[in-house]
Amino acid sequence: MKTLFKRKLKLTTLLIGLITTSVLLTTVILLFASYQSEKRSLIDTHLSLNYSKSEKISSSVDSLFKSMKISLQEISYFLSNNPQMTDEEIQDYLELLKKSSRYFNSLAWIDETGVIQNIAPITVGLKGEAVTGMTKDVVDAKVRMLTPPYIAPSGRMLVLLSEPLFDSEGNYKGIIGGSIYLQEENVLNEILGNDNIESNGSYYFVVGPQGKILFHPDMNRIGDEVRGNTVVSKLLQGESGKEYVVNTKGVPMYAAYNYIPEISWGVVQQTPVSSVNELQKNHIQNLILTILVPFILILLISLTFARKLAKPFIELADLVNQLGTEREVRVTIPKSHWNREADLLTQSVKIAIETVQQNNQKLVEEAMTDTLTELPNRRKFNEVMTRLVNDGQLFSLVILDIDHFKSINDTYGHLQGDEVLKDLTEMVQSLIRKQDHFFRFGGEEFILLLPDTTSKEAFIVAEKIRARLENTTTTVGTSITISLGISEFPFHTHSLDELFLFADKAMYQSKSSGRNRTTIWSPNDRIA
């Protein structure tokens, strides 16, 4: 009898060890897998978002400088074909153009000898003076150019965009030059909004062809030459991309960069690694809090029944081993064991396995749901869109973005901003069909997938949503407006990446065209 007791005690101890080890290993594996997955996802997300933003900024700057060049060409052409204009008429003409376009802080005609014949605004006070330095070099070059940043005699840091002026007989008559002050208000500064640092520390800056900073959240850094930054080095070589980098201040960053070939500038958008690590830390803490109590309960229940078990242990040992080695366990439980303790332990193990699987399923569902709006998130969006494409189903993708959402957060606070996002969610859900899919993509950006809907039909739906939001008072007491972009599968493209990119570009076109509007992507937008 004593030998039997000892044998029973050893088997019980072994079973307790197996159960404890299995539950702990499952917990560790789950945490490790979730950590790795979330880390990779956060890094990819921030790099992709940074690249998208830097690409949008570079595209806007590129388009702006093209417009600026066209404007100077038109001025040059007009003056060449109207030699009879008086000095006063030319001055009035430049004053009018400067005020109407707002491209340049000053607009001047400098003759071939380097004398400023006319300048707008006239209050600059340089009319009749001879230029020197960089400006004189531009006059002598007799070609269209954009200068690197330099300090003008007025003490301002600027870049000069110039267009050569020739008379009707081809004689060189100087340049038409537009000055852009880098540290003062102008259209370029309005587009860049270079004083903006996001709450997570993300920001962007612009560098010139010589590696000098042209725009930066810290205005005092404008004009500094960036050395030792690998991202800037690649920009100077005409490259674009995204990568981990340690900036010149020694701060690790996830950076994306885009080269602007039209003017040889580069845009760098970057997020501190520390902010991404903080998000990862919060994710793991929340995950631990979510699974800790049920796992402890499972473990305690299993151990309590294991101590009372005498025999048989063979089937139960196999079952516990499966819990530690298989992803999903199918539990086949006999109706009853001849031993009461063994029967109780068997039922406990069954409960443990089912609870772990339910928690795993719950975690998967939560990973695909936005906690604020309870909408499916970008992971679910990728899954649904992939399924529609694989089925070969026609559908339209609509990206909608709240206009000036940052001002709502700044004015009313982030909590009220969250309520506005909820208001938008409820409004959109009330206007779409049951078969339509609505996702929160991130921040103030949402996505609609409309099955069996052409882009023209999607435009009607989008306009209905836009108009309703514009005329509805939100929680903060004001209405909001949204900008929307639409692309259609497979009419516009068979590529998922391109389909999203086209809708994103169309949405950005809505932003660029004044916001509060809907744009369907057009092949003519490929250059933009």
Buried (B, 14 or more C-beta within 10 A) or exposed (E): EEEEEEEBEEBBEBBBEBBBEBBEEBBEEBBEEBBEEBBEBBBEBBBEBBBBBBBBBBBBBBBBBEEBBEBBBEBBBBBBEEEEBEEEEBBBBBBEBBEEBEBBBBBBBBBBEBBBBBBBBBEBEBBEBBBEEBBBBBBEEBEBBBBBBBEBEEEBBBBBBBBBBBEEEEEEBBBBBBBBBBBEEBBBBEBBEBEEEBEBBBBBBBBBBEBBBBBBBEEEEBBBEBEEBBBBEBBBEEEBBBEEBBBEEEEBBBBBBBBBEBBBBBBBBBBBBEBBEEBBEEBBEEBEEBBEEBBEEBBEBBBEBBEEBBBEBEBBBEBBEBBBEEEEBEBEEEEEBEBEBBBBBBBBBBBBBEBBBEBBEEBEEBBBBBEEBEBBBBBBBBEBBEEBBEEEEBBBBBBBBBBBBBEBBEEBEEEBBBBBBBBBBEBBEEBBEEEBBBBBBEEBBBBBBBBEBBBEBBBEBBEBBBEBBEEEEBBBEEEBBBBBBBBBBEEBBEEBEBBBBBBBBBBBBBBBEEBBBBBBBBEEBEEE
